[in-house]
């Protein structure tokens, strides 16, 4: 297996595990009566540090055991295609979501209590983070598919 394919597998699996646990925990916390932002920030920082350490450690072990090859034109083409698809997904999803929220706020009449039912800032940031993680998973998946397909 090529170095870049091993790297994509390491990133895919570690991101799935770490941020899967993070979002599982966050989804439960979003159902609480009062949602506070500080626990989400602390959990995100823990997840980010864990992802960095696990990804970095596994990449070092992979480089020592399997070696690193220089990127060639095929690698560059696969990476460009994966970035194009993943970040097109990212931008499209965020644009649709924020447009929907803006439209919902513009057309919705206030409830009996005088409030408009829009997502909280914490829920919106969790959604944005989820879309960013999904785009990164899509990018790694596209890289793996490109290497498996043979370029």
URFENKA-V359708 format. One record per run of one state. SS is the DSSP state (H for helix, E for strand, - for the rest). FROM is the first residue (numbers start at 1). TO is the last residue. Records with the same first field share a line. If there is no record, write none. Layout:
SS->FROM-TO  FROM-TO
This chain:
-->1-2  30-36  67-72  108-120  150-151
H->3-29  37-66  73-107  121-149
